[in-house]
Amino acid sequence: MKKLLILLVPCLVFVAAVLWWKRDDAGMPSDARRPQAEVPDASSSALSSLQATPEAQEHLERQRFEADAKDFFARSASLRAVERSERADALTRQIDKYEAAGGLSAGEAVLLRTALIKATVDDPARQAEEVAAIADRYRAHADQRMAAFAAQQRNDPRFQSYKAREAQVVAEVAAMSTIPAGLTRDQYLRQRLQEERERAYAP
C-alpha cells in the first residue's frame, strides 16, 4: 500500500497542476489569453509622417547633394574620364538649381564651380581661362544687382526720407559737445541712425 501511494503521489500532483493551470486560463478574459498584437509605436509613426513632408524631402535631397559633391571631389582623380564628366555635369545642374532657389550663395556657387573645373580640366591654362570666365560672369551679375538695388532705393520715398534725416543727424551729432549715456560719438551716431531707419521703414 505504501509503495502504491509513493507511485500515485507524483501522478496526483501532476493532475492537480494541470487542473489548476486550466482553471487559471479559463478565468482569464479571452483577449488576455491571446497573444497581444503589436501596438504601433506612436513616435515611429510621427517620425515617418515628418520624413514624408516636402521640407524633410528637400533636406534629405540637399544632404545627398552635399554627400555626392564631397565624394566626387575626394575621388575625382581616380574616376574614369567619362564617369568624372557625367558626375560633374550632374553636380553642375544641382548647383544651378540650388543657386536659383537661394539655397547657395554666389560665393558658395563660385567655389563649387571652380572646384569642378579643377577636378575635370587637366590643362592648367584652360583651367585658368574657365575660372576667369566664371569670375567675370559673377562680377557682371553682382554689378547688375547693385545697379538694380540702387535704382530701387532712388525710387523708394522711405529711403529718400531716411537719407535726408541721415545727413541732419550726422551734423547734429558732430556738433554735440557732450554725448549722453556715456557713449562714444560713433556709438551714439549709430544708435540715432538706427532709430531713424526704424522710423522711416515703420509700417
CNS distance restraints for C-alpha pairs under 8 A (distance, minus, plus):
assign (resid   1 and name CA) (resid   5 and name CA) 6.36 0.50 0.50
assign (resid   2 and name CA) (resid   6 and name CA) 6.33 0.50 0.50
assign (resid   3 and name CA) (resid   7 and name CA) 6.38 0.50 0.50
assign (resid   4 and name CA) (resid   8 and name CA) 6.14 0.50 0.50
assign (resid   5 and name CA) (resid   9 and name CA) 5.93 0.50 0.50
assign (resid   6 and name CA) (resid  10 and name CA) 7.52 0.50 0.50
assign (resid   7 and name CA) (resid  11 and name CA) 7.27 0.50 0.50
assign (resid   8 and name CA) (resid  12 and name CA) 6.10 0.50 0.50
assign (resid   9 and name CA) (resid  13 and name CA) 6.12 0.50 0.50
assign (resid  10 and name CA) (resid  14 and name CA) 6.18 0.50 0.50
assign (resid  11 and name CA) (resid  15 and name CA) 6.20 0.50 0.50
assign (resid  12 and name CA) (resid  16 and name CA) 6.04 0.50 0.50
assign (resid  13 and name CA) (resid  17 and name CA) 6.12 0.50 0.50
assign (resid  14 and name CA) (resid  18 and name CA) 6.28 0.50 0.50
assign (resid  15 and name CA) (resid  19 and name CA) 6.20 0.50 0.50
assign (resid  16 and name CA) (resid  20 and name CA) 6.09 0.50 0.50
assign (resid  17 and name CA) (resid  21 and name CA) 6.18 0.50 0.50
assign (resid  18 and name CA) (resid  22 and name CA) 6.20 0.50 0.50
assign (resid  19 and name CA) (resid  23 and name CA) 6.07 0.50 0.50
assign (resid  20 and name CA) (resid  24 and name CA) 6.11 0.50 0.50
assign (resid  21 and name CA) (resid  25 and name CA) 6.16 0.50 0.50
assign (resid  22 and name CA) (resid  26 and name CA) 6.03 0.50 0.50
assign (resid  23 and name CA) (resid  27 and name CA) 6.24 0.50 0.50
assign (resid  24 and name CA) (resid  28 and name CA) 6.67 0.50 0.50
assign (resid  25 and name CA) (resid  33 and name CA) 7.13 0.50 0.50
assign (resid  28 and name CA) (resid  32 and name CA) 6.36 0.50 0.50
assign (resid  28 and name CA) (resid  33 and name CA) 6.63 0.50 0.50
assign (resid  29 and name CA) (resid  33 and name CA) 6.60 0.50 0.50
assign (resid  30 and name CA) (resid  34 and name CA) 6.63 0.50 0.50
assign (resid  31 and name CA) (resid  35 and name CA) 7.94 0.50 0.50
assign (resid  31 and name CA) (resid  36 and name CA) 7.82 0.50 0.50
assign (resid  32 and name CA) (resid  36 and name CA) 7.56 0.50 0.50
assign (resid  40 and name CA) (resid  44 and name CA) 7.74 0.50 0.50
assign (resid  40 and name CA) (resid  45 and name CA) 7.41 0.50 0.50
assign (resid  41 and name CA) (resid  45 and name CA) 6.38 0.50 0.50
assign (resid  42 and name CA) (resid  46 and name CA) 6.13 0.50 0.50
assign (resid  43 and name CA) (resid  47 and name CA) 6.08 0.50 0.50
assign (resid  44 and name CA) (resid  48 and name CA) 6.18 0.50 0.50
assign (resid  45 and name CA) (resid  49 and name CA) 6.26 0.50 0.50
assign (resid  46 and name CA) (resid  50 and name CA) 6.14 0.50 0.50
assign (resid  47 and name CA) (resid  51 and name CA) 6.12 0.50 0.50
assign (resid  48 and name CA) (resid  52 and name CA) 6.33 0.50 0.50
assign (resid  49 and name CA) (resid  53 and name CA) 6.82 0.50 0.50
assign (resid  50 and name CA) (resid  56 and name CA) 6.87 0.50 0.50
assign (resid  51 and name CA) (resid  56 and name CA) 5.26 0.50 0.50
assign (resid  51 and name CA) (resid  57 and name CA) 6.76 0.50 0.50
assign (resid  52 and name CA) (resid  56 and name CA) 6.53 0.50 0.50
assign (resid  52 and name CA) (resid  57 and name CA) 6.58 0.50 0.50
assign (resid  53 and name CA) (resid  57 and name CA) 6.30 0.50 0.50
assign (resid  54 and name CA) (resid  58 and name CA) 6.07 0.50 0.50
assign (resid  55 and name CA) (resid  59 and name CA) 6.19 0.50 0.50
assign (resid  56 and name CA) (resid  60 and name CA) 6.17 0.50 0.50
assign (resid  57 and name CA) (resid  61 and name CA) 6.07 0.50 0.50
assign (resid  58 and name CA) (resid  62 and name CA) 6.09 0.50 0.50
assign (resid  59 and name CA) (resid  63 and name CA) 6.23 0.50 0.50
assign (resid  60 and name CA) (resid  64 and name CA) 6.24 0.50 0.50
assign (resid  61 and name CA) (resid  65 and name CA) 6.24 0.50 0.50
assign (resid  62 and name CA) (resid  66 and name CA) 6.25 0.50 0.50
assign (resid  63 and name CA) (resid  67 and name CA) 6.08 0.50 0.50
assign (resid  64 and name CA) (resid  68 and name CA) 5.97 0.50 0.50
assign (resid  65 and name CA) (resid  69 and name CA) 6.13 0.50 0.50
assign (resid  65 and name CA) (resid  91 and name CA) 7.65 0.50 0.50
assign (resid  65 and name CA) (resid  94 and name CA) 7.34 0.50 0.50
assign (resid  66 and name CA) (resid  70 and name CA) 6.12 0.50 0.50
assign (resid  67 and name CA) (resid  71 and name CA) 6.07 0.50 0.50
assign (resid  68 and name CA) (resid  72 and name CA) 5.98 0.50 0.50
assign (resid  68 and name CA) (resid  91 and name CA) 7.97 0.50 0.50
assign (resid  69 and name CA) (resid  73 and name CA) 6.22 0.50 0.50
assign (resid  69 and name CA) (resid  91 and name CA) 6.87 0.50 0.50
assign (resid  70 and name CA) (resid  74 and name CA) 6.19 0.50 0.50
assign (resid  71 and name CA) (resid  75 and name CA) 6.10 0.50 0.50
assign (resid  72 and name CA) (resid  76 and name CA) 5.31 0.50 0.50
assign (resid  72 and name CA) (resid  87 and name CA) 7.46 0.50 0.50
assign (resid  72 and name CA) (resid  88 and name CA) 7.99 0.50 0.50
assign (resid  73 and name CA) (resid 115 and name CA) 7.86 0.50 0.50
assign (resid  73 and name CA) (resid 116 and name CA) 7.91 0.50 0.50
assign (resid  73 and name CA) (resid 119 and name CA) 7.03 0.50 0.50
assign (resid  75 and name CA) (resid  79 and name CA) 6.50 0.50 0.50
assign (resid  76 and name CA) (resid  84 and name CA) 6.22 0.50 0.50
assign (resid  76 and name CA) (resid 119 and name CA) 6.31 0.50 0.50
assign (resid  76 and name CA) (resid 120 and name CA) 7.85 0.50 0.50
assign (resid  77 and name CA) (resid 119 and name CA) 7.25 0.50 0.50
assign (resid  79 and name CA) (resid  83 and name CA) 6.33 0.50 0.50
assign (resid  79 and name CA) (resid  84 and name CA) 5.66 0.50 0.50
assign (resid  80 and name CA) (resid  84 and name CA) 5.98 0.50 0.50
assign (resid  81 and name CA) (resid  85 and name CA) 6.10 0.50 0.50
assign (resid  82 and name CA) (resid  86 and name CA) 6.18 0.50 0.50
assign (resid  83 and name CA) (resid  87 and name CA) 6.07 0.50 0.50
assign (resid  84 and name CA) (resid  88 and name CA) 6.06 0.50 0.50
assign (resid  84 and name CA) (resid 120 and name CA) 6.93 0.50 0.50
assign (resid  85 and name CA) (resid  89 and name CA) 6.16 0.50 0.50
assign (resid  85 and name CA) (resid 120 and name CA) 6.73 0.50 0.50
assign (resid  86 and name CA) (resid  90 and name CA) 6.29 0.50 0.50
assign (resid  87 and name CA) (resid  91 and name CA) 6.20 0.50 0.50
assign (resid  88 and name CA) (resid  92 and name CA) 6.11 0.50 0.50
assign (resid  88 and name CA) (resid 116 and name CA) 6.49 0.50 0.50
assign (resid  88 and name CA) (resid 120 and name CA) 7.49 0.50 0.50
assign (resid  89 and name CA) (resid  93 and name CA) 6.35 0.50 0.50
assign (resid  90 and name CA) (resid  94 and name CA) 6.42 0.50 0.50
assign (resid  91 and name CA) (resid  95 and name CA) 6.12 0.50 0.50
assign (resid  92 and name CA) (resid  96 and name CA) 6.18 0.50 0.50
assign (resid  92 and name CA) (resid 113 and name CA) 7.27 0.50 0.50
assign (resid  93 and name CA) (resid  97 and name CA) 6.22 0.50 0.50
assign (resid  94 and name CA) (resid  98 and name CA) 6.18 0.50 0.50
assign (resid  95 and name CA) (resid  99 and name CA) 5.91 0.50 0.50
assign (resid  95 and name CA) (resid 104 and name CA) 7.57 0.50 0.50
assign (resid  95 and name CA) (resid 109 and name CA) 6.58 0.50 0.50
assign (resid  95 and name CA) (resid 112 and name CA) 7.86 0.50 0.50
assign (resid  96 and name CA) (resid 100 and name CA) 6.07 0.50 0.50
assign (resid  97 and name CA) (resid 101 and name CA) 6.29 0.50 0.50
assign (resid  98 and name CA) (resid 102 and name CA) 6.07 0.50 0.50
assign (resid  98 and name CA) (resid 103 and name CA) 4.66 0.50 0.50
assign (resid  98 and name CA) (resid 104 and name CA) 5.56 0.50 0.50
assign (resid  99 and name CA) (resid 103 and name CA) 5.56 0.50 0.50
assign (resid  99 and name CA) (resid 104 and name CA) 4.62 0.50 0.50
assign (resid  99 and name CA) (resid 105 and name CA) 6.46 0.50 0.50
assign (resid  99 and name CA) (resid 106 and name CA) 7.21 0.50 0.50
assign (resid  99 and name CA) (resid 109 and name CA) 6.83 0.50 0.50
assign (resid 104 and name CA) (resid 108 and name CA) 5.94 0.50 0.50
assign (resid 104 and name CA) (resid 109 and name CA) 6.16 0.50 0.50
assign (resid 105 and name CA) (resid 109 and name CA) 6.20 0.50 0.50
assign (resid 106 and name CA) (resid 110 and name CA) 6.12 0.50 0.50
assign (resid 106 and name CA) (resid 138 and name CA) 7.53 0.50 0.50
assign (resid 107 and name CA) (resid 111 and name CA) 6.32 0.50 0.50
assign (resid 108 and name CA) (resid 112 and name CA) 6.29 0.50 0.50
assign (resid 109 and name CA) (resid 113 and name CA) 6.04 0.50 0.50
assign (resid 110 and name CA) (resid 114 and name CA) 5.95 0.50 0.50
assign (resid 110 and name CA) (resid 134 and name CA) 7.20 0.50 0.50
assign (resid 110 and name CA) (resid 135 and name CA) 7.52 0.50 0.50
assign (resid 110 and name CA) (resid 138 and name CA) 7.90 0.50 0.50
assign (resid 111 and name CA) (resid 115 and name CA) 6.12 0.50 0.50
assign (resid 112 and name CA) (resid 116 and name CA) 6.19 0.50 0.50
assign (resid 113 and name CA) (resid 117 and name CA) 6.34 0.50 0.50
assign (resid 113 and name CA) (resid 134 and name CA) 7.93 0.50 0.50
assign (resid 114 and name CA) (resid 118 and name CA) 6.38 0.50 0.50
assign (resid 114 and name CA) (resid 131 and name CA) 5.90 0.50 0.50
assign (resid 114 and name CA) (resid 134 and name CA) 7.76 0.50 0.50
assign (resid 115 and name CA) (resid 119 and name CA) 6.12 0.50 0.50
assign (resid 116 and name CA) (resid 120 and name CA) 6.10 0.50 0.50
assign (resid 117 and name CA) (resid 121 and name CA) 5.56 0.50 0.50
assign (resid 117 and name CA) (resid 127 and name CA) 6.34 0.50 0.50
assign (resid 117 and name CA) (resid 130 and name CA) 7.25 0.50 0.50
assign (resid 117 and name CA) (resid 131 and name CA) 7.25 0.50 0.50
assign (resid 118 and name CA) (resid 122 and name CA) 7.30 0.50 0.50
assign (resid 118 and name CA) (resid 127 and name CA) 6.32 0.50 0.50
assign (resid 121 and name CA) (resid 126 and name CA) 7.16 0.50 0.50
assign (resid 121 and name CA) (resid 127 and name CA) 6.01 0.50 0.50
assign (resid 122 and name CA) (resid 126 and name CA) 7.96 0.50 0.50
assign (resid 122 and name CA) (resid 127 and name CA) 7.37 0.50 0.50
assign (resid 123 and name CA) (resid 127 and name CA) 6.16 0.50 0.50
assign (resid 124 and name CA) (resid 128 and name CA) 6.22 0.50 0.50
assign (resid 125 and name CA) (resid 129 and name CA) 6.37 0.50 0.50
assign (resid 126 and name CA) (resid 130 and name CA) 6.20 0.50 0.50
assign (resid 127 and name CA) (resid 131 and name CA) 6.10 0.50 0.50
assign (resid 128 and name CA) (resid 132 and name CA) 6.04 0.50 0.50
assign (resid 129 and name CA) (resid 133 and name CA) 6.20 0.50 0.50
assign (resid 130 and name CA) (resid 134 and name CA) 6.31 0.50 0.50
assign (resid 131 and name CA) (resid 135 and name CA) 6.30 0.50 0.50
assign (resid 132 and name CA) (resid 136 and name CA) 6.16 0.50 0.50
assign (resid 133 and name CA) (resid 137 and name CA) 6.14 0.50 0.50
assign (resid 134 and name CA) (resid 138 and name CA) 6.26 0.50 0.50
assign (resid 135 and name CA) (resid 139 and name CA) 6.05 0.50 0.50
assign (resid 136 and name CA) (resid 140 and name CA) 6.14 0.50 0.50
assign (resid 137 and name CA) (resid 141 and name CA) 6.32 0.50 0.50
assign (resid 138 and name CA) (resid 142 and name CA) 6.08 0.50 0.50
assign (resid 139 and name CA) (resid 143 and name CA) 6.20 0.50 0.50
assign (resid 140 and name CA) (resid 144 and name CA) 6.24 0.50 0.50
assign (resid 141 and name CA) (resid 145 and name CA) 6.21 0.50 0.50
assign (resid 142 and name CA) (resid 146 and name CA) 6.14 0.50 0.50
assign (resid 143 and name CA) (resid 147 and name CA) 6.16 0.50 0.50
assign (resid 144 and name CA) (resid 148 and name CA) 6.16 0.50 0.50
assign (resid 145 and name CA) (resid 149 and name CA) 6.05 0.50 0.50
assign (resid 146 and name CA) (resid 150 and name CA) 6.10 0.50 0.50
assign (resid 147 and name CA) (resid 151 and name CA) 6.19 0.50 0.50
assign (resid 148 and name CA) (resid 152 and name CA) 6.19 0.50 0.50
assign (resid 149 and name CA) (resid 153 and name CA) 6.19 0.50 0.50
assign (resid 150 and name CA) (resid 154 and name CA) 6.19 0.50 0.50
assign (resid 151 and name CA) (resid 155 and name CA) 6.45 0.50 0.50
assign (resid 152 and name CA) (resid 156 and name CA) 6.26 0.50 0.50
assign (resid 153 and name CA) (resid 159 and name CA) 6.06 0.50 0.50
assign (resid 153 and name CA) (resid 160 and name CA) 7.62 0.50 0.50
assign (resid 154 and name CA) (resid 159 and name CA) 7.36 0.50 0.50
assign (resid 154 and name CA) (resid 160 and name CA) 6.90 0.50 0.50
assign (resid 156 and name CA) (resid 160 and name CA) 6.42 0.50 0.50
assign (resid 157 and name CA) (resid 161 and name CA) 6.02 0.50 0.50
assign (resid 158 and name CA) (resid 162 and name CA) 6.24 0.50 0.50
assign (resid 158 and name CA) (resid 200 and name CA) 5.56 0.50 0.50
assign (resid 158 and name CA) (resid 201 and name CA) 6.24 0.50 0.50
assign (resid 159 and name CA) (resid 163 and name CA) 6.16 0.50 0.50
assign (resid 159 and name CA) (resid 200 and name CA) 7.29 0.50 0.50
assign (resid 160 and name CA) (resid 164 and name CA) 6.30 0.50 0.50
assign (resid 161 and name CA) (resid 165 and name CA) 6.42 0.50 0.50
assign (resid 161 and name CA) (resid 200 and name CA) 6.69 0.50 0.50
assign (resid 162 and name CA) (resid 166 and name CA) 5.90 0.50 0.50
assign (resid 162 and name CA) (resid 196 and name CA) 6.49 0.50 0.50
assign (resid 162 and name CA) (resid 197 and name CA) 6.21 0.50 0.50
assign (resid 162 and name CA) (resid 200 and name CA) 5.78 0.50 0.50
assign (resid 163 and name CA) (resid 167 and name CA) 6.52 0.50 0.50
assign (resid 164 and name CA) (resid 168 and name CA) 6.75 0.50 0.50
assign (resid 165 and name CA) (resid 169 and name CA) 6.08 0.50 0.50
assign (resid 165 and name CA) (resid 196 and name CA) 7.14 0.50 0.50
assign (resid 166 and name CA) (resid 170 and name CA) 6.16 0.50 0.50
assign (resid 166 and name CA) (resid 193 and name CA) 6.48 0.50 0.50
assign (resid 166 and name CA) (resid 196 and name CA) 7.43 0.50 0.50
assign (resid 167 and name CA) (resid 171 and name CA) 6.32 0.50 0.50
assign (resid 168 and name CA) (resid 172 and name CA) 6.19 0.50 0.50
assign (resid 169 and name CA) (resid 173 and name CA) 6.11 0.50 0.50
assign (resid 169 and name CA) (resid 189 and name CA) 7.62 0.50 0.50
assign (resid 169 and name CA) (resid 192 and name CA) 7.18 0.50 0.50
assign (resid 169 and name CA) (resid 193 and name CA) 7.19 0.50 0.50
assign (resid 170 and name CA) (resid 174 and name CA) 6.07 0.50 0.50
assign (resid 170 and name CA) (resid 189 and name CA) 6.93 0.50 0.50
assign (resid 171 and name CA) (resid 175 and name CA) 6.29 0.50 0.50
assign (resid 172 and name CA) (resid 176 and name CA) 6.50 0.50 0.50
assign (resid 173 and name CA) (resid 185 and name CA) 7.18 0.50 0.50
assign (resid 173 and name CA) (resid 188 and name CA) 7.84 0.50 0.50
assign (resid 173 and name CA) (resid 189 and name CA) 6.41 0.50 0.50
assign (resid 174 and name CA) (resid 185 and name CA) 7.85 0.50 0.50
assign (resid 179 and name CA) (resid 183 and name CA) 6.21 0.50 0.50
assign (resid 179 and name CA) (resid 184 and name CA) 6.74 0.50 0.50
assign (resid 179 and name CA) (resid 185 and name CA) 6.31 0.50 0.50
assign (resid 179 and name CA) (resid 188 and name CA) 7.18 0.50 0.50
assign (resid 180 and name CA) (resid 188 and name CA) 7.86 0.50 0.50
assign (resid 183 and name CA) (resid 187 and name CA) 5.90 0.50 0.50
assign (resid 183 and name CA) (resid 188 and name CA) 5.91 0.50 0.50
assign (resid 184 and name CA) (resid 188 and name CA) 6.18 0.50 0.50
assign (resid 185 and name CA) (resid 189 and name CA) 6.08 0.50 0.50
assign (resid 186 and name CA) (resid 190 and name CA) 6.18 0.50 0.50
assign (resid 187 and name CA) (resid 191 and name CA) 6.25 0.50 0.50
assign (resid 188 and name CA) (resid 192 and name CA) 6.20 0.50 0.50
assign (resid 189 and name CA) (resid 193 and name CA) 6.13 0.50 0.50
assign (resid 190 and name CA) (resid 194 and name CA) 6.08 0.50 0.50
assign (resid 191 and name CA) (resid 195 and name CA) 6.36 0.50 0.50
assign (resid 192 and name CA) (resid 196 and name CA) 6.34 0.50 0.50
assign (resid 193 and name CA) (resid 197 and name CA) 6.20 0.50 0.50
assign (resid 194 and name CA) (resid 198 and name CA) 6.24 0.50 0.50
assign (resid 195 and name CA) (resid 199 and name CA) 6.14 0.50 0.50
assign (resid 196 and name CA) (resid 200 and name CA) 6.05 0.50 0.50
assign (resid 197 and name CA) (resid 201 and name CA) 6.15 0.50 0.50
assign (resid 198 and name CA) (resid 202 and name CA) 5.72 0.50 0.50
